[in-house]
Structure formats: structure tokens, C-alpha cells
């Protein structure tokens, strides 16, 4: 068959794409990392990641267009080199590391970050995280983004404490992940993941991408910052639980 025809695949893939679109708008950031685990119920993790590549490209372009005037350029210049370093590491280790191991690491780290924020909430005058930690978390974000499009939780752990406004947070992340996802195309092709079947399947899912982004953008422009970050934390919590669950060995 020229593209995947299994109805169950589309039953999980369409909600995953919609959720990814909403997260790309900034509203529900963190939920997007659930897309690959959801699709992995029907296909392998590498195939799910490959199918989402054109979908991510369209979403990134829509996100940048919507938030083109809301970007922290200084922060973006700091983040991008480390994110690209993570892509290089992901490329080199892609065939060595089990995707379940990566899922467990990302999920565990996400839950630890949330526990730290809950047990030791930052004070209003708390200093921003150190830049060395930002470099480490952004490199991790690039790596986990390459392996399973799960780059949101690590970089959120650095950027959220910077206390950007919801719109500035969303715009900066939209531009960051555009460049990160664009950098993944050549390595994915080199690894043989961008075959005709995966690309045609992605085209079938493409019409659902702008719907999710549109819904999220409308909400992101109207939401109160406190509620915004509570929803981000909720998304990260559910993502962490799902990723840890997926990494657990079955007997």
C-alpha cells in the first residue's frame, strides 16, 4: 500500500496531530511530547517520528507566522547552538539507544522538575537558572527531540523559570523548534526514515495540523499567565507519566 491504511493508526494519529498542534501554539505546551507515544500504539517509535516530520514543519511555520513579533531573540541565540548539538548527539546514538530508555529518562526528569517546583516553589525575586544549566537542558531537548519529538519538557524546565509572558514564551519556542525540526531532516533521511510510505501517510494527516494550531493560538492570546503556566505544568506531568510508563519493561 502507498500509505498506512490501518484504521486504528488514524484513530490514534489524528488526535496526536491535533494535540501537537495545540502544543505548538504554546497553549498546552508539553502535551506535544505525547504525540509519538500515542502513535507508537500503532507503529514503531522511529516510524511515528518520521511521519510527523512534514506535520511539524507546517506547524512550525504557522506558529512562527502567528508569533513573529513575540520572540526573545537574545534567548533564542543562546538556545539554538546547544539544541543543534543535541541533534548531532541524537543522530550518532539513534541506532544504539532504545527509544524506551530515552522516554524513561525524559519522563523521569520531567517529573523531578515538577516535584522540585511544587516542593520548593520559586520566590518572586528568585534569580533565573544558571546558563550552564540552560546549556545542558537545551542540549537534552535537542537530543530528545531528535529521538522522539519530545524536546519540550527539558527546555521548558529552563525557560519556564525565566518568567516570560505566555505570548513571548510561545513565540520563542516556536522559532526554536522550527530550527531544531528543520535540522532533523538530513539526519532522518540519512538514517532511512523518510521513505515514500511515511511521507504519504504524513500528507494524509497534514490537514489536521492547522486546526490544532489555530485552536491553541486563539487560546494563548487570551489566557491569564498564571493559568497558562498551570496548564503547562499539567501537560508536563501527563507527559512525564506517559513516558515513564512507556519505558517500563513488560513481563
Secondary structure, 3 states (H helix, E strand, C coil): CCCCCCHHHHHHHHHHHHHHHHHHCCCCCCHHHHHHHHHCCCCCHHHHHHHHHHHHHHHHHHHHHHCCCCCCHHHHHHHHHHHHHHHHHHHHHCCCCCHHHHHHHHHHHHHHHHHHHHHCCCCCCCCCCCHHHHHHHHHHHHHHHHHHCCCHHHHHHHHHHHCCCHHHHHHHHHHHHHHHHHHHHHHHHHCCCCCHHHHHHHHHHHCCHHHHHHHHHHHHCCCCHHHHHHHHHHHHHHHHHHHHHHHCCCC
